């Protein structure tokens, strides 16, 4: 995996995993706003952005080892993992794998906008729909940028990676292994059609460590762009998770 690294001299790192179809650009606006002691490192998966022509993963059990191998050179200082929507599941499974080696375990995990992994589904899968129906369904979830929808050629390039991401997310079941022991922080929007605050609260069951939940006004993409209350909350969580930050 490739980390789109920022401040290399920072004493701590935050590795970020995007929603289905999302990429590093989703997190870049945070870089000048978060703590100067934290390097924001969006993880670029195959099939996204400058890796668009690489084969995307569709199975979590195949993706996680590849992500861990790619992150190992960057785990030379305290770090936390964060994911939004599908990225929460990826960040969680990567955190579980790293908690048993070969590097130091994560200092914490931040999950956003996704139901806890052990909860049953409550909507039909989308990944098997024909292209036109699939695009329409994902567009209703605000999962495709407007500029992509307006350009048929770009949309054709975008759909295979998006479908792979939905396949990954919708077929995912928690992988075998012990629970986390690090702190976990949950973040969500109060009007998210994909997850309720109660379903986010169930993330407390994935760790033996402390858990906190913050609920913001907004839908599934409540954190999009730069909103001061979210940035302030994330700063607070990072201070708590990363002991190098005073």
C-alpha positions in Angstrom: 0.0 0.0 0.0 1.1 3.6 -0.5 0.9 6.3 2.2 0.4 9.8 0.8 2.6 11.1 3.6 2.7 14.7 4.8 5.0 16.1 7.5 7.7 13.5 7.8 9.3 15.2 10.9 6.1 14.9 13.0 6.6 12.7 16.1 3.3 10.8 15.5 1.2 9.6 12.5 -2.4 9.3 11.7 -3.1 6.7 8.9 -6.5 7.4 7.3 -8.7 5.1 5.3 -11.4 6.5 3.1 -15.0 5.5 2.3 -15.9 3.3 -0.7 -14.7 5.1 -3.8 -12.9 7.7 -1.7 -9.2 8.5 -1.7 -6.4 10.5 -0.1 -8.0 13.8 -1.2 -10.8 13.3 1.3 -8.3 13.8 4.1 -5.8 16.3 2.7 -7.7 19.4 3.9 -7.1 18.3 7.5 -3.4 18.6 7.3 -2.9 22.2 8.2 -5.6 22.1 10.8 -4.8 19.1 13.0 -2.0 19.1 15.6 1.4 20.0 14.3 2.8 16.9 16.1 0.7 14.6 13.9 1.5 13.7 10.3 -1.8 13.0 8.4 -1.1 10.0 6.2 -4.0 9.0 3.9 -3.5 5.4 2.7 -4.0 5.1 -1.1 -5.4 1.7 -2.0 -5.2 0.0 -5.4 -8.0 1.2 -7.8 -8.0 4.8 -6.4 -6.5 8.1 -7.5 -3.1 7.6 -9.0 -3.4 3.9 -8.5 -6.7 3.8 -10.5 -5.5 1.3 -13.0 -4.3 -1.2 -10.4 -6.6 -4.1 -9.5 -8.6 -3.2 -6.4 -9.1 -5.7 -3.6 -12.6 -7.3 -3.0 -11.8 -9.4 0.0 -10.8 -8.1 3.4 -8.6 -11.1 4.2 -6.5 -10.3 1.2 -6.4 -6.5 1.6 -5.3 -6.4 5.3 -2.0 -8.2 4.9 -1.1 -6.0 1.9 -1.9 -2.9 3.9 0.1 -4.0 6.9 3.1 -4.8 4.7 2.9 -1.3 3.1 2.6 0.5 6.4 5.5 -1.2 8.2 8.2 1.2 7.0 6.1 4.1 8.5 5.5 2.5 11.9 8.7 3.9 13.5 6.8 6.3 15.8 3.5 6.3 17.7 0.5 6.1 15.4 -3.2 5.8 15.3 -5.6 4.6 12.6 -8.7 6.3 11.3 -11.4 5.2 8.9 -14.7 6.6 7.5 -17.5 4.3 6.4 -15.9 1.3 4.6 -12.5 2.7 5.8 -13.6 2.1 9.4 -13.7 -1.7 8.7 -10.3 -1.6 7.0 -8.7 0.5 9.8 -10.2 -1.8 12.4 -8.9 -5.0 10.8 -5.5 -3.4 10.2 -5.4 -2.4 13.8 -6.2 -5.9 14.9 -3.4 -7.4 12.8 -0.9 -4.8 14.0 -1.9 -5.4 17.6 -0.2 -8.8 17.4 2.9 -7.7 15.5 5.3 -7.4 13.8 5.4 -3.7 14.7 4.4 -1.8 17.7 0.6 -1.8 18.2 -1.5 1.2 17.3 -2.1 3.8 20.1 -5.7 4.0 19.1 -8.4 3.7 16.5 -11.0 6.3 15.3 -14.0 4.9 13.4 -16.6 7.0 11.6 -19.9 6.5 9.8 -20.0 2.7 9.9 -22.0 0.2 11.9 -19.9 -2.0 14.3 -18.6 -5.0 12.3 -20.5 -7.7 14.3 -23.9 -6.2 13.7 -26.2 -7.8 11.1 -26.9 -6.0 7.8 -30.1 -3.9 7.5 -30.1 -3.1 3.7 -29.7 -5.2 0.6 -26.2 -5.4 -1.0 -25.5 -3.2 -4.0 -22.3 -4.6 -5.4 -24.1 -7.1 -7.7 -26.4 -4.7 -9.4 -26.0 -3.9 -13.1 -23.9 -0.8 -13.8 -26.7 1.6 -14.3 -28.6 0.5 -11.2 -25.4 0.4 -9.2 -24.4 4.0 -10.2 -27.9 5.2 -9.4 -28.0 3.5 -6.0 -24.5 4.8 -5.0 -25.4 8.3 -6.2 -28.4 8.3 -3.9 -25.9 7.7 -1.0 -23.9 10.7 -2.2 -21.0 8.3 -2.9 -20.0 9.6 -6.3 -18.6 13.1 -6.8 -20.8 15.3 -9.0 -17.8 15.9 -11.4 -17.6 12.2 -12.0 -21.3 11.8 -12.6 -21.2 14.6 -15.2 -18.4 12.9 -17.3 -19.4 9.5 -18.7 -15.8 8.5 -19.6 -14.6 9.3 -16.1 -17.6 7.5 -14.6 -16.7 4.3 -16.6 -13.2 4.4 -15.1 -14.6 5.0 -11.6 -17.3 2.3 -11.5 -15.0 -0.8 -11.3 -13.1 0.5 -8.2 -16.3 1.6 -6.6 -17.9 -1.8 -7.2 -14.9 -3.5 -5.8 -15.1 -1.3 -2.7 -18.8 -2.2 -2.2 -18.0 -5.8 -2.7 -15.2 -5.6 0.0 -17.5 -3.8 2.4 -20.7 -5.8 1.9 -19.0 -9.3 2.0 -16.8 -8.4 5.0 -17.2 -10.3 8.2 -14.9 -9.8 11.2 -11.7 -11.8 10.7 -10.7 -14.3 13.4 -8.6 -12.9 16.3 -8.7 -11.3 19.7 -10.3 -7.9 20.4 -8.3 -4.7 20.5 -6.9 -3.4 23.7 -6.3 0.2 22.5 -8.7 3.1 23.0 -11.4 3.4 20.3 -13.2 6.6 19.4 -16.5 6.6 17.4 -17.7 9.6 15.3 -21.0 9.8 13.4 -23.6 12.2 12.0 -27.0 12.3 13.7 -28.9 12.0 10.3 -26.7 9.4 8.7 -29.1 6.9 6.8 -26.3 4.2 6.9 -25.8 4.1 10.7 -27.5 5.2 13.9 -25.7 6.5 17.0 -26.8 3.3 18.7 -25.1 1.2 16.0 -21.9 3.3 16.4 -22.0 2.7 20.1 -21.7 -1.0 19.5 -18.0 -0.4 18.5 -17.3 -0.4 22.2 -17.5 -4.2 22.0 -14.4 -4.5 19.8 -11.9 -3.4 22.4 -11.1 -4.1 26.0 -9.8 -0.5 26.2 -11.9 2.7 26.6 -14.4 3.8 24.1 -15.9 7.3 23.4 -18.7 8.3 21.0 -19.2 11.8 19.5 -22.3 12.6 17.5 -22.3 15.6 15.1 -25.1 17.3 13.1 -25.1 15.9 9.6 -25.5 13.0 7.3 -23.1 10.2 6.1 -20.6 12.8 5.0 -20.9 15.0 8.0 -17.1 15.3 8.1 -16.6 16.4 4.5 -14.5 19.5 4.0 -13.5 21.4 7.1 -15.9 21.9 10.0 -14.5 23.4 13.2 -16.4 21.2 15.6 -15.2 18.0 13.9 -11.6 19.2 13.7 -11.7 20.2 17.4 -13.1 16.8 18.4 -10.5 15.0 16.3 -7.7 17.0 17.9 -9.0 16.1 21.3 -9.2 12.4 20.4 -5.6 12.4 19.0 -4.3 14.1 22.2 -5.9 11.3 24.2 -4.8 8.5 21.9 -1.2 9.6 21.3 0.8 10.0 24.4 3.6 12.0 22.6 1.2 14.9 22.4 0.9 17.2 25.3 
